[in-house]
Amino acid sequence: MSSEADGKKDVRAGLQVRGGGPVSAQGPSPRPRRPTRPVKVGPVVIGGGAPVSVQTMTKTDTRDVQATIDEIRRLHIAGADLVRLAVPDREAAKALRAIVRQSPLPIVADIHFHYQLALMALEAGVQKLRLNPGNIGGPERVRAVVREAKARGVPIRIGVNAGSLEKDLLSAHGRVPEALVESAERHVKILEDMDFHDIVVSLKASDVPTMVRAYELMAERSPYPLHLGVTEAGPGLAGTVKSVAGIAHLLLEGIGDTIRVSLTEESAEEVQVGLEILYALGLRTKTLEIVACPSCGRCEIDLFAAVREAERQLQDLKAPVKVAIMGCVVNGPGEAREADVGVAGGNGYAVLFKKGRMERRVTEAEMIPALVAEVRQIAEEKARAGA
């Protein structure tokens, strides 16, 4: 990055820290948030003290407009703040215009190698580019993309990946955190030299300690917001644990402005894990909260299926409602009474509690429909009361 004092002063002039200390809109963070320049992606602000946003990447073929729009709508319901799309060829770039027009979320175009695809994506109206300035064809082509992005007010994410570092950096350093940071600084300087500062940076690795240290180093040296992620984390439990280990560690240090959990799973699951990380760290207030017992030999209802079905039917709910689904009569009634609404089941039946009062007894088959109806009624009441 530029080392001139004046250049640094200009870049850091856009830094914002709200309320005299870095906080999210939902409340204080675990550690003071690292102050960064705010970058606007459509209606979403990344950095500058804004709430940490959750993003993901579609799994559909971008050239299939309807399938991609359907997936984006599911991600919107799941709670994503923005979504990234692969743009591998001209046909995918041409599809962007229709996708952007119909999308409920800001669209980030993921571009590699072909600068013309970046120009087409900008013309289609995308709200952000993800690219590597070093691999799209030389300085003149980079300048063409940056000029167009600047004219349209579209930010650029510099995406560095440990798996695709420049050969000279690998030869000099190996696949180490310092190499990722040097790569990012090279690419950032290309943009800074064109007086472009609407920049977000990511330094991803599949090795958690490497990823964590790279972000820590970059946070010490850069004013730009950071996009956190453990790349190629893998499937299921292993991928989730790796992602939580890396992302949560940095967020607890006050580092990170937007996150993407990269799993070999459905994109909505990536969003769910990302949200749960923010909920657990107090960086976002959970709206719907489902409390459920872990089950044991006393459980006489199909608790796992009941919880999954309740989550599915209530996934669109944004109101702050606490729901308890308990599987036996030992702790169940007490826990259910502590929630806004809850059920405590046993022997094929369940007792439904609402605001601490026992309402009625229902069959196991009636349990979730009755619970969902009560939850939605409470949500409406809270909305009317301004809760």
C-alpha positions as CSV (number, residue, x, y, z in Angstrom):
1,M,0.0,0.0,0.0
2,S,1.0,3.6,-0.4
3,S,3.5,4.7,2.2
4,E,3.2,8.4,1.8
5,A,1.9,10.2,4.9
6,D,-0.5,12.3,2.9
7,G,-1.9,9.3,1.2
8,K,-2.5,7.6,4.5
9,K,-4.1,10.7,5.8
10,D,-6.5,10.8,2.9
11,V,-7.4,7.1,3.1
12,R,-8.0,7.3,6.8
13,A,-10.1,10.4,6.6
14,G,-13.2,8.2,5.9
15,L,-12.9,6.2,9.1
16,Q,-15.9,6.3,11.3
17,V,-16.3,5.2,14.9
18,R,-19.8,5.6,16.3
19,G,-20.7,6.9,19.7
20,G,-17.1,7.5,20.8
21,G,-16.3,3.8,20.6
22,P,-16.8,1.1,18.0
23,V,-20.2,-0.5,18.5
24,S,-22.7,-2.4,16.4
25,A,-26.3,-1.2,15.9
26,Q,-27.4,-4.1,18.1
27,G,-25.2,-3.3,21.1
28,P,-21.6,-3.4,22.3
29,S,-19.3,-5.9,20.7
30,P,-17.1,-8.3,22.7
31,R,-14.1,-6.1,22.1
32,P,-13.8,-2.6,20.7
33,R,-14.3,-2.8,17.0
34,R,-11.4,-1.9,14.8
35,P,-12.1,1.4,13.1
36,T,-12.3,1.1,9.4
37,R,-13.5,3.1,6.4
38,P,-17.2,2.6,5.6
39,V,-17.9,1.0,2.3
40,K,-21.5,1.0,0.9
41,V,-22.8,-2.0,-1.0
42,G,-26.3,-1.0,-2.1
43,P,-28.1,-0.4,1.2
44,V,-25.6,-2.4,3.2
45,V,-22.6,-0.6,4.9
46,I,-19.5,-2.7,5.5
47,G,-17.1,-1.2,8.1
48,G,-17.2,2.2,9.7
49,G,-18.9,0.8,12.8
50,A,-21.8,-0.7,10.9
51,P,-23.1,-4.1,12.1
52,V,-21.2,-7.1,10.9
53,S,-22.9,-8.4,7.8
54,V,-23.5,-12.0,6.7
55,Q,-23.0,-13.0,3.1
56,T,-22.8,-16.2,1.0
57,M,-22.3,-17.4,-2.5
58,T,-25.0,-19.0,-4.7
59,K,-24.5,-22.6,-5.7
60,T,-26.6,-22.3,-8.8
61,D,-25.3,-21.7,-12.4
62,T,-25.6,-17.9,-12.7
63,R,-26.6,-18.4,-16.4
64,D,-29.9,-19.9,-15.1
65,V,-31.6,-16.7,-14.1
66,Q,-34.7,-18.3,-12.5
67,A,-32.8,-20.8,-10.4
68,T,-30.4,-18.2,-9.2
69,I,-33.2,-15.8,-8.3
70,D,-35.0,-18.6,-6.4
71,E,-31.9,-19.3,-4.4
72,I,-31.3,-15.6,-3.6
73,R,-34.9,-15.3,-2.3
74,R,-34.3,-18.3,-0.1
75,L,-31.1,-16.7,1.2
76,H,-33.0,-13.5,1.9
77,I,-35.5,-15.4,4.0
78,A,-32.6,-17.2,5.7
79,G,-31.1,-13.8,6.8
80,A,-28.3,-13.1,4.3
81,D,-27.3,-9.4,3.9
82,L,-25.7,-9.7,0.5
83,V,-24.9,-12.5,-2.0
84,R,-22.0,-13.2,-4.4
85,L,-22.4,-14.8,-7.8
86,A,-19.8,-16.5,-10.0
87,V,-19.4,-14.8,-13.3
88,P,-17.3,-17.3,-15.4
89,D,-18.2,-16.2,-18.9
90,R,-20.1,-13.7,-21.0
91,E,-23.4,-15.6,-20.8
92,A,-23.3,-15.4,-17.0
93,A,-22.4,-11.7,-17.2
94,K,-25.4,-11.1,-19.5
95,A,-27.7,-12.8,-17.0
96,L,-26.7,-10.4,-14.2
97,R,-29.0,-7.6,-15.4
98,A,-32.1,-9.6,-14.9
99,I,-30.8,-11.1,-11.6
100,V,-29.9,-7.7,-10.2
101,R,-33.3,-6.3,-11.2
102,Q,-35.2,-9.1,-9.3
103,S,-32.9,-9.7,-6.4
104,P,-33.9,-8.7,-2.9
105,L,-30.2,-8.6,-1.9
106,P,-27.2,-6.6,-3.1
107,I,-25.3,-8.6,-5.7
108,V,-21.5,-9.1,-5.7
109,A,-20.0,-10.2,-9.0
110,D,-17.1,-12.7,-8.6
111,I,-14.6,-12.0,-11.5
112,H,-11.4,-13.8,-12.4
113,F,-9.1,-13.3,-15.4
114,H,-11.4,-11.4,-17.8
115,Y,-11.7,-7.7,-17.2
116,Q,-14.5,-7.4,-19.8
117,L,-16.7,-9.5,-17.5
118,A,-16.1,-7.0,-14.8
119,L,-17.1,-4.2,-17.1
120,M,-20.3,-6.1,-18.1
121,A,-21.1,-6.8,-14.5
122,L,-20.8,-3.1,-13.7
123,E,-23.0,-2.2,-16.6
124,A,-25.6,-4.8,-15.4
125,G,-25.8,-2.9,-12.1
126,V,-24.1,-5.1,-9.6
127,Q,-23.4,-3.4,-6.2
128,K,-19.9,-4.8,-5.6
129,L,-17.0,-6.6,-7.5
130,R,-14.8,-9.3,-6.1
131,L,-11.6,-9.5,-8.1
132,N,-7.9,-9.9,-8.0
133,P,-6.4,-6.9,-9.9
134,G,-3.3,-9.0,-10.5
135,N,-5.0,-11.6,-12.7
136,I,-7.3,-9.6,-15.1
137,G,-4.8,-8.7,-17.7
138,G,-2.4,-5.8,-16.9
139,P,-2.5,-2.2,-15.7
140,E,-4.6,-0.7,-18.5
141,R,-7.3,-3.3,-18.0
142,V,-7.3,-2.8,-14.3
143,R,-7.6,0.9,-14.8
144,A,-10.5,0.5,-17.1
145,V,-12.4,-1.6,-14.4
146,V,-11.5,0.8,-11.6
147,R,-12.5,3.9,-13.6
148,E,-16.0,2.3,-14.3
149,A,-16.4,1.1,-10.7
150,K,-15.5,4.6,-9.4
151,A,-17.9,6.3,-11.8
152,R,-20.7,4.0,-10.6
153,G,-19.8,4.1,-6.9
154,V,-19.3,0.4,-6.8
155,P,-16.7,-0.9,-4.2
156,I,-14.2,-3.7,-5.0
157,R,-13.2,-6.5,-2.7
158,I,-9.6,-7.6,-3.1
159,G,-9.8,-11.4,-2.5
160,V,-6.5,-13.0,-1.6
161,N,-6.5,-16.8,-1.3
162,A,-3.6,-18.9,0.1
163,G,-4.2,-21.5,-2.6
164,S,-3.5,-19.0,-5.4
165,L,-0.7,-16.8,-4.2
166,E,1.7,-15.3,-6.7
167,K,4.7,-17.5,-7.6
168,D,7.3,-15.0,-6.4
169,L,5.6,-14.7,-3.0
170,L,5.4,-18.5,-2.6
171,S,9.1,-18.8,-3.6
172,A,10.2,-16.0,-1.2
173,H,8.0,-16.8,1.8
174,G,5.9,-20.0,1.3
175,R,2.2,-20.1,2.1
176,V,2.5,-18.1,5.3
177,P,0.4,-15.2,6.7
178,E,3.0,-12.6,5.7
179,A,2.7,-13.7,2.1
180,L,-1.1,-13.2,2.1
181,V,-0.7,-9.7,3.5
182,E,2.0,-8.7,1.0
183,S,-0.2,-10.0,-1.9
184,A,-3.2,-8.0,-0.6
185,E,-1.1,-4.8,-0.2
186,R,0.2,-5.1,-3.8
187,H,-3.4,-5.3,-5.1
188,V,-4.6,-2.5,-2.9
189,K,-1.9,-0.2,-4.0
190,I,-3.0,-0.7,-7.7
191,L,-6.4,0.8,-6.6
192,E,-5.0,3.4,-4.3
193,D,-2.7,4.7,-7.1
194,M,-5.9,5.5,-9.0
195,D,-7.4,7.3,-6.0
196,F,-9.8,4.5,-5.4
197,H,-10.5,3.7,-1.8
198,D,-13.9,1.9,-1.7
199,I,-12.1,-1.3,-0.9
200,V,-12.8,-4.4,1.2
201,V,-10.0,-7.0,1.7
202,S,-10.1,-10.7,2.4
203,L,-7.1,-13.0,3.1
204,K,-8.5,-16.5,3.2
205,A,-6.8,-19.8,3.9
206,S,-8.1,-23.3,4.7
207,D,-5.6,-23.5,7.6
208,V,-7.2,-21.6,10.6
209,P,-4.0,-20.4,12.3
210,T,-2.7,-19.0,8.9
211,M,-6.0,-17.3,8.2
212,V,-6.2,-15.8,11.7
213,R,-2.7,-14.4,11.7
214,A,-3.0,-13.0,8.2
215,Y,-6.1,-11.0,9.2
216,E,-4.4,-9.8,12.4
217,L,-1.4,-8.5,10.5
218,M,-3.6,-6.8,7.9
219,A,-5.7,-5.2,10.6
220,E,-2.6,-3.6,12.0
221,R,-1.6,-2.2,8.6
222,S,-4.8,-1.3,6.8
223,P,-7.7,1.1,7.2
224,Y,-10.0,-1.0,5.0
225,P,-12.9,-3.2,6.2
226,L,-12.1,-6.9,6.3
227,H,-14.2,-9.8,4.9
228,L,-13.6,-12.8,7.1
229,G,-13.7,-16.4,6.1
230,V,-12.0,-19.8,6.2
231,T,-11.8,-20.8,2.6
232,E,-12.7,-24.4,1.5
233,A,-13.6,-25.2,5.1
234,G,-15.3,-28.4,4.0
235,P,-18.6,-30.2,4.8
236,G,-20.8,-30.5,7.8
237,L,-19.5,-30.4,11.3
238,A,-15.8,-30.2,10.4
239,G,-16.3,-27.2,8.1
240,T,-18.6,-25.5,10.6
241,V,-16.1,-25.9,13.5
242,K,-13.2,-24.6,11.3
243,S,-15.2,-21.6,10.3
244,V,-16.3,-20.8,13.8
245,A,-12.8,-21.2,15.2
246,G,-11.3,-18.7,12.7
247,I,-14.2,-16.2,12.3
248,A,-15.2,-16.0,16.0
249,H,-11.6,-15.6,17.2
250,L,-11.1,-12.6,15.0
251,L,-14.5,-11.0,15.8
252,L,-13.7,-11.4,19.5
253,E,-10.6,-9.3,18.8
254,G,-12.7,-6.6,17.2
255,I,-11.5,-7.6,13.7
256,G,-13.9,-8.2,10.8
257,D,-16.7,-6.3,9.2
258,T,-18.5,-8.9,7.0
259,I,-18.3,-12.7,7.1
260,R,-18.8,-15.6,4.8
261,V,-18.9,-19.2,6.0
262,S,-17.7,-21.4,3.2
263,L,-19.2,-24.9,3.5
264,T,-19.7,-27.8,1.2
265,E,-23.4,-27.5,2.0
266,E,-26.4,-25.5,0.9
267,S,-25.8,-21.7,0.9
268,A,-28.7,-21.2,3.4
269,E,-26.7,-23.3,5.9
270,E,-23.7,-21.0,5.4
271,V,-26.0,-18.1,6.3
272,Q,-27.4,-19.9,9.3
273,V,-23.9,-20.7,10.7
274,G,-22.8,-17.1,10.1
275,L,-25.8,-15.7,11.9
276,E,-25.3,-18.1,14.8
277,I,-21.7,-16.9,15.2
278,L,-22.9,-13.3,15.5
279,Y,-25.7,-14.2,17.9
280,A,-23.3,-16.1,20.1
281,L,-20.9,-13.2,20.3
282,G,-23.6,-10.6,21.0
283,L,-22.9,-8.9,17.7
284,R,-26.5,-9.4,16.5
285,T,-29.7,-9.7,18.6
286,K,-31.4,-13.0,17.9
287,T,-35.0,-12.5,16.8
288,L,-36.6,-15.9,17.0
289,E,-35.0,-18.0,19.7
290,I,-35.8,-21.7,19.9
291,V,-34.8,-23.4,23.2
292,A,-35.0,-27.2,23.1
293,C,-33.7,-29.9,25.4
294,P,-31.0,-32.3,24.1
295,S,-33.3,-35.3,24.5
296,C,-32.7,-38.4,26.6
297,G,-34.2,-41.7,27.5
298,R,-37.2,-40.0,29.1
299,C,-38.3,-38.3,25.8
300,E,-41.5,-39.8,24.5
301,I,-42.0,-37.6,21.4
302,D,-40.0,-37.2,18.2
303,L,-38.3,-34.1,19.5
304,F,-35.7,-33.7,16.8
305,A,-38.3,-33.8,14.0
306,A,-40.5,-31.4,16.0
307,V,-37.7,-28.8,16.4
308,R,-36.6,-29.1,12.7
309,E,-40.2,-28.6,11.6
310,A,-40.7,-25.6,13.9
311,E,-37.5,-24.0,12.5
312,R,-38.6,-24.6,8.9
313,Q,-42.1,-23.1,9.4
314,L,-40.8,-20.1,11.4
315,Q,-37.6,-19.3,9.4
316,D,-39.1,-16.1,8.0
317,L,-40.0,-14.7,11.4
318,K,-38.1,-11.6,12.5
319,A,-39.9,-10.7,15.7
320,P,-38.1,-11.3,19.1
321,V,-40.0,-14.4,20.3
322,K,-38.6,-17.0,22.6
323,V,-39.9,-20.5,21.9
324,A,-39.4,-23.7,24.0
325,I,-39.8,-27.2,22.7
326,M,-39.3,-29.7,25.5
327,G,-39.4,-33.5,25.3
328,C,-40.4,-34.6,28.8
329,V,-42.1,-33.6,32.0
330,V,-39.0,-33.3,34.2
331,N,-37.7,-29.8,33.2
332,G,-40.1,-29.3,30.3
333,P,-42.9,-27.4,31.9
334,G,-40.6,-25.1,33.8
335,E,-38.6,-24.2,30.6
336,A,-41.8,-23.8,28.6
337,R,-43.2,-21.4,31.1
338,E,-40.0,-19.2,30.9
339,A,-40.5,-18.7,27.1
340,D,-43.1,-16.5,25.3
341,V,-44.6,-19.7,24.1
342,G,-43.6,-23.4,24.6
343,V,-44.6,-27.0,24.6
344,A,-43.7,-29.8,26.9
345,G,-44.4,-33.2,25.5
346,G,-44.7,-36.8,26.7
347,N,-46.4,-40.1,25.7
348,G,-47.7,-38.8,22.4
349,Y,-49.1,-35.5,23.8
350,A,-47.9,-32.1,24.7
351,V,-49.0,-29.2,27.0
352,L,-48.9,-25.8,25.4
353,F,-47.8,-22.8,27.5
354,K,-48.3,-19.2,26.5
355,K,-46.7,-16.4,28.5
356,G,-46.3,-18.6,31.6
357,R,-49.8,-20.0,31.5
358,M,-50.8,-23.5,30.6
359,E,-53.2,-23.1,27.6
360,R,-54.2,-26.5,26.6
361,R,-53.2,-30.1,25.9
362,V,-52.7,-31.2,22.3
363,T,-51.7,-34.4,20.5
364,E,-48.1,-34.8,19.2
365,A,-49.5,-34.3,15.6
366,E,-51.1,-31.0,16.7
367,M,-48.1,-29.8,18.7
368,I,-46.1,-27.9,16.0
369,P,-49.1,-26.4,14.1
370,A,-50.5,-25.1,17.4
371,L,-47.1,-23.8,18.5
372,V,-46.5,-22.0,15.2
373,A,-49.9,-20.4,15.3
374,E,-49.2,-19.1,18.8
375,V,-45.7,-17.8,17.9
376,R,-47.1,-15.9,14.9
377,Q,-49.8,-14.3,17.1
378,I,-47.3,-13.2,19.7
379,A,-45.1,-11.8,16.9
380,E,-48.0,-9.7,15.6
381,E,-48.7,-8.5,19.1
382,K,-45.1,-7.5,19.6
383,A,-45.0,-5.7,16.3
384,R,-48.1,-3.7,17.1
385,A,-46.6,-2.8,20.5
386,G,-43.4,-1.7,18.9
387,A,-41.3,-4.4,20.6
